[in-house]
Amino acid sequence: MNLQLKSFQHYVPRFLLEYFSSDKLLWVYDRKLNQFRNQSAKNTAGEKAYYVFTQNDGEQSAALEEMFSEIEGVASRLVKDLDVGKQNLDEQGKVDMATFLAVMYLRVPNSFSRTETMSMKMTKEIMSRTAKLDAHFDIIIDEIERKEGKMISKKQREDIQKTFVDKNYDLRFPKEHMLKSMIQMFNEFYIIFAQMEWIIWEAPKNKAFITSDNPAFTFNVKPEGFWGSGLGILAPNCETTVVLTPKLCIFLSQERNPDSIKYIKATSKLVDNINARTAICSSRFLVSHNEALLKKWVRRTSLVKRAPYLSVDAN
């Protein structure tokens, strides 16, 4: 059996996590357990067989893990150059990095959760509207009777119809659906990212960025009305940031400017602002190379008491 089918697969690339290591260990805050601990990048921000899926022929595949490994191989060289101060990201480099950023944005558990929430709400809404049409609903139930070979009573029909109209049922999607949705969105996201205006922020010597299990995130800086939680990377008032290393993060402007890459030294205030957003947008794990810095942002954002930040709301 392919060892990748059973291996620990990172949803935050290990090569990025290692930039945040000190003496080969990371400082991690676990929001679920309310616990600080020291651990290696090798067993952080991943799960066993995270990307393994079952093919139509019933065989399991690690093809996604192999694809991501190739993307990471290219990105690791680009990040290394940026981290040592080289400001030479050309047009192809921006496309390659955009591919990596799109994968980073979509592969994490937070993204899977957003996608499932959206799929669930859309499916329930469609089913509710369908069930409200009596004639159409009766056709569906008649077809079920034909396939199952048994009658459904009038009372059962009414109960089923009410359940769907009221959306009073649980709905879950298989892993394969979530992975397929991720790949479909990836084909659009990397193009959007490549065409945006980029600012690559470098932290001053006395400051450092922290990261999390959701290192590429969209934050709504001014929630308003329907867009209160932000419905995507191009939604009004939403800003997308990708933390790469303790020195670097990329800000993706909503302005369309495929040729623009700016390299700017960040102010201390800006680094603090990004670290606050990183903490707030973390799903479960917050990560730093420095224990004191990690504890500072857990404390300053009241992370112990804070519920997960939702960047998608279909209501």
URNORJO-V362055 format. One record per residue. N is the residue number from 1. RES is the residue in three letters. PHI is phi in radians with two decimals (NA if undefined). Layout:
# URNORJO-V362055
{{N & RES & PHI} {N & RES & PHI}}
This chain:
# URNORJO-V362055
{{1 & MET & NA} {2 & ASN & -1.00} {3 & LEU & -1.10} {4 & GLN & -1.11} {5 & LEU & -1.22} {6 & LYS & -2.09} {7 & SER & -1.37} {8 & PHE & -1.33} {9 & GLN & -1.95} {10 & HIS & -1.37} {11 & TYR & -1.69} {12 & VAL & -1.93} {13 & PRO & -0.92} {14 & ARG & -1.08} {15 & PHE & -1.12} {16 & LEU & -1.28} {17 & LEU & -1.02} {18 & GLU & -1.18} {19 & TYR & -1.15} {20 & PHE & -1.72} {21 & SER & -1.59} {22 & SER & -2.29} {23 & ASP & 0.96} {24 & LYS & 1.21} {25 & LEU & -2.27} {26 & LEU & -1.75} {27 & TRP & -1.68} {28 & VAL & -2.19} {29 & TYR & -1.89} {30 & ASP & -1.71} {31 & ARG & -1.14} {32 & LYS & -1.16} {33 & LEU & -1.70} {34 & ASN & 0.88} {35 & GLN & -2.45} {36 & PHE & -1.68} {37 & ARG & -2.73} {38 & ASN & -1.75} {39 & GLN & -2.69} {40 & SER & -1.47} {41 & ALA & -1.14} {42 & LYS & -1.00} {43 & ASN & -2.05} {44 & THR & -2.05} {45 & ALA & 0.99} {46 & GLY & -2.90} {47 & GLU & -2.54} {48 & LYS & -1.16} {49 & ALA & 0.95} {50 & TYR & -1.03} {51 & TYR & -1.79} {52 & VAL & -1.24} {53 & PHE & -2.37} {54 & THR & -1.66} {55 & GLN & -1.37} {56 & ASN & -1.05} {57 & ASP & -1.50} {58 & GLY & 1.57} {59 & GLU & -1.42} {60 & GLN & -1.50} {61 & SER & -2.30} {62 & ALA & -1.96} {63 & ALA & -1.06} {64 & LEU & -1.14} {65 & GLU & -1.05} {66 & GLU & -1.16} {67 & MET & -1.12} {68 & PHE & -1.12} {69 & SER & -1.09} {70 & GLU & -1.16} {71 & ILE & -1.09} {72 & GLU & -1.14} {73 & GLY & -1.05} {74 & VAL & -1.20} {75 & ALA & -1.13} {76 & SER & -1.07} {77 & ARG & -1.23} {78 & LEU & -1.15} {79 & VAL & -1.13} {80 & LYS & -1.06} {81 & ASP & -1.12} {82 & LEU & -1.11} {83 & ASP & -1.18} {84 & VAL & -1.65} {85 & GLY & 1.70} {86 & LYS & -1.35} {87 & GLN & -1.88} {88 & ASN & -2.23} {89 & LEU & -1.27} {90 & ASP & -1.55} {91 & GLU & -1.05} {92 & GLN & -1.16} {93 & GLY & -1.08} {94 & LYS & -1.16} {95 & VAL & -1.11} {96 & ASP & -1.11} {97 & MET & -1.20} {98 & ALA & -1.08} {99 & THR & -1.06} {100 & PHE & -1.14} {101 & LEU & -1.11} {102 & ALA & -1.11} {103 & VAL & -1.09} {104 & MET & -1.03} {105 & TYR & -1.19} {106 & LEU & -1.74} {107 & ARG & -1.56} {108 & VAL & -1.39} {109 & PRO & -0.97} {110 & ASN & -1.07} {111 & SER & -1.19} {112 & PHE & -1.04} {113 & SER & -1.13} {114 & ARG & -1.06} {115 & THR & -1.11} {116 & GLU & -1.14} {117 & THR & -1.07} {118 & MET & -1.11} {119 & SER & -1.08} {120 & MET & -1.09} {121 & LYS & -1.15} {122 & MET & -1.16} {123 & THR & -1.12} {124 & LYS & -1.12} {125 & GLU & -1.14} {126 & ILE & -1.11} {127 & MET & -1.13} {128 & SER & -1.13} {129 & ARG & -1.16} {130 & THR & -1.13} {131 & ALA & -1.18} {132 & LYS & -1.27} {133 & LEU & -1.57} {134 & ASP & -0.94} {135 & ALA & -1.10} {136 & HIS & -1.18} {137 & PHE & -1.10} {138 & ASP & -1.09} {139 & ILE & -1.10} {140 & ILE & -1.12} {141 & ILE & -1.17} {142 & ASP & -1.06} {143 & GLU & -1.17} {144 & ILE & -1.11} {145 & GLU & -1.03} {146 & ARG & -1.11} {147 & LYS & -1.23} {148 & GLU & -1.44} {149 & GLY & 1.29} {150 & LYS & -2.58} {151 & MET & -1.40} {152 & ILE & -1.98} {153 & SER & -1.16} {154 & LYS & -1.05} {155 & LYS & -1.13} {156 & GLN & -1.12} {157 & ARG & -1.06} {158 & GLU & -1.13} {159 & ASP & -1.14} {160 & ILE & -1.11} {161 & GLN & -1.07} {162 & LYS & -1.10} {163 & THR & -1.04} {164 & PHE & -1.28} {165 & VAL & -1.09} {166 & ASP & -1.45} {167 & LYS & 1.02} {168 & ASN & -1.66} {169 & TYR & -2.78} {170 & ASP & -1.55} {171 & LEU & -2.49} {172 & ARG & -2.28} {173 & PHE & -1.92} {174 & PRO & -1.18} {175 & LYS & -0.97} {176 & GLU & -1.04} {177 & HIS & -1.13} {178 & MET & -1.16} {179 & LEU & -1.17} {180 & LYS & -1.11} {181 & SER & -1.09} {182 & MET & -1.05} {183 & ILE & -1.14} {184 & GLN & -1.08} {185 & MET & -1.23} {186 & PHE & -0.99} {187 & ASN & -1.08} {188 & GLU & -1.67} {189 & PHE & -1.14} {190 & TYR & -1.17} {191 & ILE & -1.20} {192 & ILE & -1.05} {193 & PHE & -1.06} {194 & ALA & -1.12} {195 & GLN & -1.60} {196 & MET & -1.44} {197 & GLU & -1.42} {198 & TRP & -1.93} {199 & ILE & -2.13} {200 & ILE & -1.73} {201 & TRP & -1.55} {202 & GLU & -1.92} {203 & ALA & -1.21} {204 & PRO & -1.16} {205 & LYS & -1.03} {206 & ASN & -1.59} {207 & LYS & -2.30} {208 & ALA & -2.66} {209 & PHE & -1.44} {210 & ILE & -1.82} {211 & THR & -2.39} {212 & SER & -2.73} {213 & ASP & -1.40} {214 & ASN & -2.42} {215 & PRO & -1.28} {216 & ALA & -2.01} {217 & PHE & -2.42} {218 & THR & -1.90} {219 & PHE & -2.13} {220 & ASN & -1.52} {221 & VAL & -1.46} {222 & LYS & -2.65} {223 & PRO & -1.03} {224 & GLU & -2.52} {225 & GLY & 0.86} {226 & PHE & -1.00} {227 & TRP & -1.55} {228 & GLY & -0.90} {229 & SER & -1.86} {230 & GLY & 1.42} {231 & LEU & -2.01} {232 & GLY & 2.56} {233 & ILE & -1.18} {234 & LEU & -1.92} {235 & ALA & -1.22} {236 & PRO & -0.97} {237 & ASN & 1.23} {238 & CYS & -1.72} {239 & GLU & -2.19} {240 & THR & -1.89} {241 & THR & -2.26} {242 & VAL & -2.20} {243 & VAL & -1.46} {244 & LEU & -1.81} {245 & THR & -2.49} {246 & PRO & -1.02} {247 & LYS & -1.62} {248 & LEU & -2.27} {249 & CYS & -2.55} {250 & ILE & -1.97} {251 & PHE & -1.82} {252 & LEU & -1.80} {253 & SER & -1.29} {254 & GLN & -1.35} {255 & GLU & -1.23} {256 & ARG & -1.54} {257 & ASN & -2.71} {258 & PRO & -1.01} {259 & ASP & -1.61} {260 & SER & -1.68} {261 & ILE & -2.37} {262 & LYS & -1.87} {263 & TYR & -1.94} {264 & ILE & -2.31} {265 & LYS & -1.31} {266 & ALA & -1.31} {267 & THR & -1.40} {268 & SER & -1.05} {269 & LYS & -1.11} {270 & LEU & -1.16} {271 & VAL & -1.04} {272 & ASP & -1.08} {273 & ASN & -1.11} {274 & ILE & -1.17} {275 & ASN & -1.12} {276 & ALA & -1.11} {277 & ARG & -1.12} {278 & THR & -1.03} {279 & ALA & -1.12} {280 & ILE & -1.11} {281 & CYS & -1.55} {282 & SER & -1.16} {283 & SER & -1.51} {284 & ARG & -2.28} {285 & PHE & -1.97} {286 & LEU & -1.94} {287 & VAL & -2.31} {288 & SER & -2.64} {289 & HIS & -1.49} {290 & ASN & -2.32} {291 & GLU & -1.08} {292 & ALA & -1.11} {293 & LEU & -1.12} {294 & LEU & -1.08} {295 & LYS & -1.11} {296 & LYS & -1.03} {297 & TRP & -1.42} {298 & VAL & -1.13} {299 & ARG & -1.24} {300 & ARG & -1.19} {301 & THR & -1.72} {302 & SER & 0.88} {303 & LEU & -1.12} {304 & VAL & -1.07} {305 & LYS & -1.71} {306 & ARG & -1.46} {307 & ALA & -1.33} {308 & PRO & -1.00} {309 & TYR & -1.32} {310 & LEU & -1.79} {311 & SER & -1.73} {312 & VAL & -2.39} {313 & ASP & -2.50} {314 & ALA & -1.55} {315 & ASN & -1.27}}
